Amino acid sequence: MITRRQTLQLLGTAAAAAYFATSLPALAQNVAATDLAVQGPLGDVALGPENAKVTIIEYASLTCSHCANFHKTAWPELKKRYIDTGKVRFVLREFPLDPLATAGFMLARCDGNDKYYPITDLLFEQQRNWAFVDKPLDALRGLMRQAGFSQEKFDACLKDQKLYDAVNAVKNRGMEQFRVDSTPTFFINGQRHPGSLSIDEIEKVIKPILGE
């Protein structure tokens, strides 16, 4: 098992983005909603009402270009049409494919739930400017400065072993229990949908459930 120290060492290399690519057989297509509802050590940061007819859980990696594409193209409309209107409950769960993505999720988590989506949105939006550069850790540090992180806070967050373990616990459960093997993978009321879905593809699934 890779340690946090090894993670920090890998963060200094451009090769980190491909380090943890996984390849598991896609066995279970659907899972019980009650099993999916079990939260990780840090809890879920959910958007939308708990009693919404539709719950969408996304397993994503912050260094995944397909995930960034979803959050650039489909996410704004999904949020505006369905989450902000109370029709859909949405949860983003950590599935880092490499140490750099792990670091990004740790930073998103270490400043409280209110900052989770603003920071993950920022990291997806600016992905090319930090995840695929020669010195990704320096680029990430500069980007997080925009989110109010001092040098000391940035370093302390990445040295938090408990936080590191908690982020990876979410990923490990996704792999072992739900057979998540690629990002993004969506579960819509327990139904598995891998790949970067468009808003039209999402609507084809959720409109019948919503009675629209």
Secondary structure in CASP SS format (residue, H / E / C, confidence):
PFRMAT SS
TARGET T0000
AUTHOR 0000-0000-0000
METHOD secondary structure of the structure
MODEL  1
M C 1.00
I C 1.00
T C 1.00
R H 1.00
R H 1.00
Q H 1.00
T H 1.00
L H 1.00
Q H 1.00
L H 1.00
L C 1.00
G C 1.00
T C 1.00
A H 1.00
A H 1.00
A H 1.00
A H 1.00
A H 1.00
Y C 1.00
F C 1.00
A C 1.00
T C 1.00
S C 1.00
L C 1.00
P C 1.00
A C 1.00
L C 1.00
A C 1.00
Q C 1.00
N E 1.00
V C 1.00
A C 1.00
A H 1.00
T H 1.00
D H 1.00
L H 1.00
A C 1.00
V C 1.00
Q C 1.00
G C 1.00
P C 1.00
L C 1.00
G C 1.00
D C 1.00
V C 1.00
A E 1.00
L E 1.00
G C 1.00
P C 1.00
E C 1.00
N C 1.00
A C 1.00
K C 1.00
V E 1.00
T E 1.00
I E 1.00
I E 1.00
E E 1.00
Y E 1.00
A E 1.00
S C 1.00
L C 1.00
T C 1.00
C C 1.00
S H 1.00
H H 1.00
C H 1.00
A H 1.00
N H 1.00
F H 1.00
H H 1.00
K H 1.00
T H 1.00
A C 1.00
W H 1.00
P H 1.00
E H 1.00
L H 1.00
K H 1.00
K H 1.00
R H 1.00
Y H 1.00
I H 1.00
D C 1.00
T C 1.00
G C 1.00
K C 1.00
V E 1.00
R E 1.00
F E 1.00
V E 1.00
L E 1.00
R E 1.00
E E 1.00
F C 1.00
P C 1.00
L C 1.00
D C 1.00
P H 1.00
L H 1.00
A H 1.00
T H 1.00
A H 1.00
G H 1.00
F H 1.00
M H 1.00
L H 1.00
A H 1.00
R H 1.00
C C 1.00
D C 1.00
G C 1.00
N H 1.00
D H 1.00
K H 1.00
Y H 1.00
Y H 1.00
P H 1.00
I H 1.00
T H 1.00
D H 1.00
L H 1.00
L H 1.00
F H 1.00
E H 1.00
Q C 1.00
Q H 1.00
R H 1.00
N H 1.00
W H 1.00
A C 1.00
F C 1.00
V C 1.00
D C 1.00
K C 1.00
P H 1.00
L H 1.00
D H 1.00
A H 1.00
L H 1.00
R H 1.00
G H 1.00
L H 1.00
M H 1.00
R H 1.00
Q H 1.00
A C 1.00
G C 1.00
F C 1.00
S C 1.00
Q H 1.00
E H 1.00
K H 1.00
F H 1.00
D H 1.00
A H 1.00
C H 1.00
L H 1.00
K C 1.00
D C 1.00
Q H 1.00
K H 1.00
L H 1.00
Y H 1.00
D H 1.00
A H 1.00
V H 1.00
N H 1.00
A H 1.00
V H 1.00
K H 1.00
N H 1.00
R H 1.00
G H 1.00
M H 1.00
E H 1.00
Q H 1.00
F H 1.00
R C 1.00
V C 1.00
D C 1.00
S C 1.00
T C 1.00
P C 1.00
T E 1.00
F E 1.00
F E 1.00
I E 1.00
N C 1.00
G C 1.00
Q E 1.00
R E 1.00
H E 1.00
P E 1.00
G C 1.00
S C 1.00
L C 1.00
S C 1.00
I H 1.00
D H 1.00
E H 1.00
I H 1.00
E H 1.00
K H 1.00
V H 1.00
I H 1.00
K H 1.00
P H 1.00
I H 1.00
L H 1.00
G C 1.00
E C 1.00
END
